[in-house]
């Protein structure tokens, strides 16, 4: 699981580490549970920084890009 735009995993993103700690779960579990850009089939998500940088696309656009990435 990673953000394909910056190649970071949830454990490398402070936002997810902090939120996961509050929810008593791992950063990966947190992304699967709470990240709106997470796509189960590709196991990819878009971190907040990258999501803003790429123009905050609709999830359908992200999913299409995720499928091309794999």
Backbone as XML, in Angstrom:
<?xml version="1.0"?>
<chain id="A" units="angstrom">
  <residue number="1" name="UNK">
    <atom name="N" x="0.845" y="-1.170" z="0.000"/>
    <atom name="CA" x="0.000" y="0.000" z="0.000"/>
    <atom name="C" x="0.892" y="1.235" z="0.000"/>
  </residue>
  <residue number="2" name="UNK">
    <atom name="N" x="0.569" y="2.158" z="-0.934"/>
    <atom name="CA" x="1.327" y="3.408" z="-0.989"/>
    <atom name="C" x="0.577" y="4.443" z="-1.809"/>
  </residue>
  <residue number="3" name="UNK">
    <atom name="N" x="1.040" y="5.664" z="-1.706"/>
    <atom name="CA" x="0.570" y="6.741" z="-2.572"/>
    <atom name="C" x="1.442" y="6.674" z="-3.825"/>
  </residue>
  <residue number="4" name="UNK">
    <atom name="N" x="0.858" y="6.457" z="-4.991"/>
    <atom name="CA" x="1.681" y="6.307" z="-6.190"/>
    <atom name="C" x="2.329" y="7.610" z="-6.665"/>
  </residue>
  <residue number="5" name="UNK">
    <atom name="N" x="1.912" y="8.730" z="-6.114"/>
    <atom name="CA" x="2.459" y="10.016" z="-6.543"/>
    <atom name="C" x="3.744" y="10.377" z="-5.813"/>
  </residue>
  <residue number="6" name="UNK">
    <atom name="N" x="3.845" y="10.004" z="-4.543"/>
    <atom name="CA" x="5.065" y="10.309" z="-3.783"/>
    <atom name="C" x="5.786" y="9.040" z="-3.319"/>
  </residue>
  <residue number="7" name="UNK">
    <atom name="N" x="5.161" y="7.877" z="-3.563"/>
    <atom name="CA" x="5.731" y="6.573" z="-3.224"/>
    <atom name="C" x="5.823" y="6.314" z="-1.713"/>
  </residue>
  <residue number="8" name="UNK">
    <atom name="N" x="5.153" y="7.143" z="-0.901"/>
    <atom name="CA" x="5.202" y="6.933" z="0.547"/>
    <atom name="C" x="4.130" y="5.944" z="0.991"/>
  </residue>
  <residue number="9" name="UNK">
    <atom name="N" x="4.462" y="5.179" z="2.016"/>
    <atom name="CA" x="3.524" y="4.267" z="2.657"/>
    <atom name="C" x="2.886" y="4.999" z="3.835"/>
  </residue>
  <residue number="10" name="UNK">
    <atom name="N" x="1.747" y="4.517" z="4.339"/>
    <atom name="CA" x="1.102" y="5.183" z="5.467"/>
    <atom name="C" x="2.028" y="5.411" z="6.663"/>
  </residue>
  <residue number="11" name="UNK">
    <atom name="N" x="2.917" y="4.464" z="6.941"/>
    <atom name="CA" x="3.827" y="4.590" z="8.082"/>
    <atom name="C" x="4.826" y="5.734" z="7.914"/>
  </residue>
  <residue number="12" name="UNK">
    <atom name="N" x="4.946" y="6.255" z="6.697"/>
    <atom name="CA" x="5.884" y="7.336" z="6.410"/>
    <atom name="C" x="5.214" y="8.706" z="6.369"/>
  </residue>
  <residue number="13" name="UNK">
    <atom name="N" x="3.924" y="8.751" z="6.645"/>
    <atom name="CA" x="3.161" y="9.997" z="6.549"/>
    <atom name="C" x="2.662" y="10.368" z="7.947"/>
  </residue>
  <residue number="14" name="UNK">
    <atom name="N" x="3.216" y="11.428" z="8.522"/>
    <atom name="CA" x="2.882" y="11.792" z="9.905"/>
    <atom name="C" x="1.377" y="11.900" z="10.179"/>
  </residue>
  <residue number="15" name="UNK">
    <atom name="N" x="0.631" y="12.431" z="9.255"/>
    <atom name="CA" x="-0.822" y="12.564" z="9.429"/>
    <atom name="C" x="-1.471" y="11.216" z="9.753"/>
  </residue>
  <residue number="16" name="UNK">
    <atom name="N" x="-1.097" y="10.189" z="9.030"/>
    <atom name="CA" x="-1.688" y="8.864" z="9.245"/>
    <atom name="C" x="-1.144" y="8.195" z="10.493"/>
  </residue>
  <residue number="17" name="UNK">
    <atom name="N" x="0.113" y="8.423" z="10.782"/>
    <atom name="CA" x="0.705" y="7.859" z="11.999"/>
    <atom name="C" x="-0.008" y="8.420" z="13.228"/>
  </residue>
  <residue number="18" name="UNK">
    <atom name="N" x="-0.215" y="9.738" z="13.244"/>
    <atom name="CA" x="-0.878" y="10.380" z="14.383"/>
    <atom name="C" x="-2.320" y="9.918" z="14.537"/>
  </residue>
  <residue number="19" name="UNK">
    <atom name="N" x="-3.061" y="9.905" z="13.434"/>
    <atom name="CA" x="-4.463" y="9.495" z="13.500"/>
    <atom name="C" x="-4.592" y="8.028" z="13.898"/>
  </residue>
  <residue number="20" name="UNK">
    <atom name="N" x="-3.708" y="7.201" z="13.373"/>
    <atom name="CA" x="-3.742" y="5.772" z="13.710"/>
    <atom name="C" x="-3.502" y="5.563" z="15.198"/>
  </residue>
  <residue number="21" name="UNK">
    <atom name="N" x="-2.573" y="6.327" z="15.740"/>
    <atom name="CA" x="-2.280" y="6.212" z="17.167"/>
    <atom name="C" x="-3.521" y="6.567" z="17.999"/>
  </residue>
  <residue number="22" name="UNK">
    <atom name="N" x="-4.229" y="7.629" z="17.601"/>
    <atom name="CA" x="-5.446" y="8.026" z="18.308"/>
    <atom name="C" x="-6.527" y="6.945" z="18.242"/>
  </residue>
  <residue number="23" name="UNK">
    <atom name="N" x="-6.598" y="6.273" z="17.114"/>
    <atom name="CA" x="-7.616" y="5.241" z="16.895"/>
    <atom name="C" x="-7.156" y="3.852" z="17.337"/>
  </residue>
  <residue number="24" name="UNK">
    <atom name="N" x="-5.924" y="3.777" z="17.850"/>
    <atom name="CA" x="-5.336" y="2.512" z="18.299"/>
    <atom name="C" x="-5.297" y="1.461" z="17.188"/>
  </residue>
  <residue number="25" name="UNK">
    <atom name="N" x="-4.741" y="1.874" z="16.063"/>
    <atom name="CA" x="-4.556" y="0.972" z="14.929"/>
    <atom name="C" x="-3.252" y="1.324" z="14.233"/>
  </residue>
  <residue number="26" name="UNK">
    <atom name="N" x="-2.862" y="0.516" z="13.281"/>
    <atom name="CA" x="-1.651" y="0.820" z="12.521"/>
    <atom name="C" x="-1.982" y="1.874" z="11.464"/>
  </residue>
  <residue number="27" name="UNK">
    <atom name="N" x="-0.971" y="2.578" z="10.955"/>
    <atom name="CA" x="-1.229" y="3.537" z="9.888"/>
    <atom name="C" x="-1.882" y="2.885" z="8.655"/>
  </residue>
  <residue number="28" name="UNK">
    <atom name="N" x="-1.478" y="1.675" z="8.332"/>
    <atom name="CA" x="-2.086" y="0.972" z="7.195"/>
    <atom name="C" x="-3.558" y="0.683" z="7.458"/>
  </residue>
  <residue number="29" name="UNK">
    <atom name="N" x="-3.870" y="0.214" z="8.648"/>
    <atom name="CA" x="-5.269" y="-0.041" z="9.000"/>
    <atom name="C" x="-6.079" y="1.248" z="8.942"/>
  </residue>
  <residue number="30" name="UNK">
    <atom name="N" x="-5.473" y="2.326" z="9.411"/>
    <atom name="CA" x="-6.174" y="3.604" z="9.396"/>
    <atom name="C" x="-6.519" y="4.025" z="7.967"/>
  </residue>
  <residue number="31" name="UNK">
    <atom name="N" x="-5.570" y="3.908" z="7.052"/>
    <atom name="CA" x="-5.830" y="4.282" z="5.661"/>
    <atom name="C" x="-6.937" y="3.406" z="5.080"/>
  </residue>
  <residue number="32" name="UNK">
    <atom name="N" x="-6.880" y="2.110" z="5.311"/>
    <atom name="CA" x="-7.935" y="1.216" z="4.804"/>
    <atom name="C" x="-9.302" y="1.577" z="5.368"/>
  </residue>
  <residue number="33" name="UNK">
    <atom name="N" x="-9.329" y="1.993" z="6.617"/>
    <atom name="CA" x="-10.582" y="2.279" z="7.309"/>
    <atom name="C" x="-11.121" y="3.672" z="7.000"/>
  </residue>
  <residue number="34" name="UNK">
    <atom name="N" x="-10.227" y="4.678" z="6.887"/>
    <atom name="CA" x="-10.698" y="6.057" z="6.903"/>
    <atom name="C" x="-10.281" y="6.931" z="5.727"/>
  </residue>
  <residue number="35" name="UNK">
    <atom name="N" x="-9.399" y="6.479" z="4.870"/>
    <atom name="CA" x="-8.924" y="7.326" z="3.769"/>
    <atom name="C" x="-9.856" y="7.190" z="2.573"/>
  </residue>
  <residue number="36" name="UNK">
    <atom name="N" x="-10.511" y="8.285" z="2.217"/>
    <atom name="CA" x="-11.494" y="8.275" z="1.138"/>
    <atom name="C" x="-10.931" y="7.990" z="-0.243"/>
  </residue>
  <residue number="37" name="UNK">
    <atom name="N" x="-9.635" y="8.165" z="-0.424"/>
    <atom name="CA" x="-9.037" y="7.898" z="-1.730"/>
    <atom name="C" x="-8.494" y="6.471" z="-1.849"/>
  </residue>
  <residue number="38" name="UNK">
    <atom name="N" x="-8.573" y="5.698" z="-0.783"/>
    <atom name="CA" x="-8.050" y="4.331" z="-0.817"/>
    <atom name="C" x="-8.879" y="3.467" z="-1.763"/>
  </residue>
  <residue number="39" name="UNK">
    <atom name="N" x="-8.197" y="2.686" z="-2.590"/>
    <atom name="CA" x="-8.850" y="1.788" z="-3.539"/>
    <atom name="C" x="-8.375" y="0.370" z="-3.253"/>
  </residue>
  <residue number="40" name="UNK">
    <atom name="N" x="-9.288" y="-0.470" z="-2.818"/>
    <atom name="CA" x="-8.951" y="-1.813" z="-2.350"/>
    <atom name="C" x="-8.362" y="-2.696" z="-3.453"/>
  </residue>
  <residue number="41" name="UNK">
    <atom name="N" x="-8.849" y="-2.596" z="-4.668"/>
    <atom name="CA" x="-8.372" y="-3.472" z="-5.750"/>
    <atom name="C" x="-6.912" y="-3.223" z="-6.107"/>
  </residue>
  <residue number="42" name="UNK">
    <atom name="N" x="-6.492" y="-1.970" z="-6.050"/>
    <atom name="CA" x="-5.106" y="-1.648" z="-6.395"/>
    <atom name="C" x="-4.227" y="-1.482" z="-5.159"/>
  </residue>
  <residue number="43" name="UNK">
    <atom name="N" x="-4.849" y="-1.376" z="-3.988"/>
    <atom name="CA" x="-4.169" y="-1.154" z="-2.715"/>
    <atom name="C" x="-3.375" y="0.154" z="-2.747"/>
  </residue>
  <residue number="44" name="UNK">
    <atom name="N" x="-3.943" y="1.159" z="-3.416"/>
    <atom name="CA" x="-3.322" y="2.474" z="-3.509"/>
    <atom name="C" x="-4.242" y="3.523" z="-2.887"/>
  </residue>
  <residue number="45" name="UNK">
    <atom name="N" x="-3.654" y="4.618" z="-2.463"/>
    <atom name="CA" x="-4.396" y="5.757" z="-1.945"/>
    <atom name="C" x="-3.628" y="7.008" z="-2.344"/>
  </residue>
  <residue number="46" name="UNK">
    <atom name="N" x="-4.250" y="8.138" z="-2.203"/>
    <atom name="CA" x="-3.582" y="9.398" z="-2.494"/>
    <atom name="C" x="-3.454" y="10.163" z="-1.181"/>
  </residue>
  <residue number="47" name="UNK">
    <atom name="N" x="-2.226" y="10.438" z="-0.751"/>
    <atom name="CA" x="-2.037" y="11.176" z="0.492"/>
    <atom name="C" x="-2.561" y="12.600" z="0.322"/>
  </residue>
  <residue number="48" name="UNK">
    <atom name="N" x="-2.811" y="13.263" z="1.410"/>
    <atom name="CA" x="-3.398" y="14.600" z="1.367"/>
    <atom name="C" x="-2.547" y="15.573" z="0.570"/>
  </residue>
  <residue number="49" name="UNK">
    <atom name="N" x="-1.228" y="15.571" z="0.790"/>
    <atom name="CA" x="-0.349" y="16.495" z="0.063"/>
    <atom name="C" x="-0.449" y="16.287" z="-1.447"/>
  </residue>
  <residue number="50" name="UNK">
    <atom name="N" x="-0.372" y="15.048" z="-1.884"/>
    <atom name="CA" x="-0.435" y="14.754" z="-3.318"/>
    <atom name="C" x="-1.829" y="15.031" z="-3.874"/>
  </residue>
  <residue number="51" name="UNK">
    <atom name="N" x="-2.847" y="14.711" z="-3.106"/>
    <atom name="CA" x="-4.226" y="14.938" z="-3.542"/>
    <atom name="C" x="-4.441" y="16.419" z="-3.862"/>
  </residue>
  <residue number="52" name="UNK">
    <atom name="N" x="-3.931" y="17.283" z="-3.020"/>
    <atom name="CA" x="-4.052" y="18.723" z="-3.258"/>
    <atom name="C" x="-3.216" y="19.134" z="-4.462"/>
  </residue>
  <residue number="53" name="UNK">
    <atom name="N" x="-1.979" y="18.621" z="-4.555"/>
    <atom name="CA" x="-1.081" y="18.980" z="-5.663"/>
    <atom name="C" x="-1.647" y="18.587" z="-7.025"/>
  </residue>
  <residue number="54" name="UNK">
    <atom name="N" x="-2.374" y="17.462" z="-7.093"/>
    <atom name="CA" x="-2.898" y="17.012" z="-8.395"/>
    <atom name="C" x="-4.288" y="17.577" z="-8.680"/>
  </residue>
  <residue number="55" name="UNK">
    <atom name="N" x="-4.752" y="18.488" z="-7.847"/>
    <atom name="CA" x="-5.999" y="19.188" z="-8.141"/>
    <atom name="C" x="-7.255" y="18.600" z="-7.539"/>
  </residue>
  <residue number="56" name="UNK">
    <atom name="N" x="-7.140" y="17.744" z="-6.559"/>
    <atom name="CA" x="-8.262" y="17.130" z="-5.850"/>
    <atom name="C" x="-9.295" y="16.494" z="-6.809"/>
  </residue>
  <residue number="57" name="UNK">
    <atom name="N" x="-8.849" y="15.523" z="-7.594"/>
    <atom name="CA" x="-9.748" y="14.887" z="-8.568"/>
    <atom name="C" x="-10.833" y="14.042" z="-7.897"/>
  </residue>
  <residue number="58" name="UNK">
    <atom name="N" x="-11.869" y="13.759" z="-8.664"/>
    <atom name="CA" x="-12.921" y="12.857" z="-8.199"/>
    <atom name="C" x="-12.335" y="11.461" z="-8.008"/>
  </residue>
  <residue number="59" name="UNK">
    <atom name="N" x="-12.956" y="10.676" z="-7.153"/>
    <atom name="CA" x="-12.470" y="9.311" z="-6.916"/>
    <atom name="C" x="-12.470" y="8.482" z="-8.196"/>
  </residue>
  <residue number="60" name="UNK">
    <atom name="N" x="-13.430" y="8.693" z="-9.081"/>
    <atom name="CA" x="-13.446" y="7.930" z="-10.333"/>
    <atom name="C" x="-12.201" y="8.211" z="-11.161"/>
  </residue>
  <residue number="61" name="UNK">
    <atom name="N" x="-11.733" y="9.446" z="-11.136"/>
    <atom name="CA" x="-10.509" y="9.797" z="-11.857"/>
    <atom name="C" x="-9.290" y="9.159" z="-11.188"/>
  </residue>
  <residue number="62" name="UNK">
    <atom name="N" x="-9.272" y="9.162" z="-9.863"/>
    <atom name="CA" x="-8.168" y="8.535" z="-9.140"/>
    <atom name="C" x="-8.106" y="7.040" z="-9.414"/>
  </residue>
  <residue number="63" name="UNK">
    <atom name="N" x="-9.251" y="6.393" z="-9.377"/>
    <atom name="CA" x="-9.291" y="4.947" z="-9.611"/>
    <atom name="C" x="-8.764" y="4.614" z="-11.002"/>
  </residue>
  <residue number="64" name="UNK">
    <atom name="N" x="-9.153" y="5.401" z="-11.988"/>
    <atom name="CA" x="-8.650" y="5.182" z="-13.354"/>
    <atom name="C" x="-7.132" y="5.330" z="-13.390"/>
  </residue>
  <residue number="65" name="UNK">
    <atom name="N" x="-6.600" y="6.336" z="-12.695"/>
    <atom name="CA" x="-5.150" y="6.534" z="-12.648"/>
    <atom name="C" x="-4.466" y="5.404" z="-11.886"/>
  </residue>
  <residue number="66" name="UNK">
    <atom name="N" x="-5.073" y="4.945" z="-10.792"/>
    <atom name="CA" x="-4.513" y="3.842" z="-10.014"/>
    <atom name="C" x="-4.422" y="2.576" z="-10.872"/>
  </residue>
  <residue number="67" name="UNK">
    <atom name="N" x="-5.451" y="2.313" z="-11.649"/>
    <atom name="CA" x="-5.443" y="1.109" z="-12.493"/>
    <atom name="C" x="-4.352" y="1.178" z="-13.553"/>
  </residue>
  <residue number="68" name="UNK">
    <atom name="N" x="-4.091" y="2.374" z="-14.070"/>
    <atom name="CA" x="-3.009" y="2.535" z="-15.038"/>
    <atom name="C" x="-1.650" y="2.364" z="-14.371"/>
  </residue>
  <residue number="69" name="UNK">
    <atom name="N" x="-1.552" y="2.776" z="-13.120"/>
    <atom name="CA" x="-0.293" y="2.672" z="-12.384"/>
    <atom name="C" x="0.120" y="1.222" z="-12.201"/>
  </residue>
  <residue number="70" name="UNK">
    <atom name="N" x="-0.836" y="0.374" z="-11.875"/>
    <atom name="CA" x="-0.541" y="-1.043" z="-11.634"/>
    <atom name="C" x="-0.216" y="-1.659" z="-12.930"/>
  </residue>
</chain>
